[in-house]
């Protein structure tokens, strides 16, 4: 694979991750899930490295994400500097610095009991593994690691 071919792959993967955060911000969960391979996984971690949930397959990703976000939430994601390693014509890995904001209403009665949150502001890194299937790049595995999370009850 020559340098120009690698650059085309890198730009395609940047666009794929941009589609991912766009779909997340607009809560287009089926569209977001379609960016994964059929058996793709998404595993977000807490700041201490603990796995929060492991979602396997498009259907579980499309179902679990809106459940975790909650009804009435507003989402904002930002991707920053990326490191992309093109391993072959069908395989690549990357690291994206990220920031996300989740703002949601607190269900009635929860604020008094200290449950739930109204705002979460997180910082960390997306670590995707990509594969090319039928000429299209997809996310085969996505790991989210956190370096900081600020929560407002």
Secondary structure, 3 states (H helix, E strand, C coil): CCHHHHHHHHHHHHHHHHHHHHHHHCCCHHHHHHCEEEEEEEEEECCCCCEEEEEECHHHHHHHHHHHHCCCCEEEEEEEEEEEEEEECCEEEEEEEEEEEEECCCCCCHHHHCCCCCEEEEEEEEEEEEEEECCEEEEEEEEEEEEEEEEEC
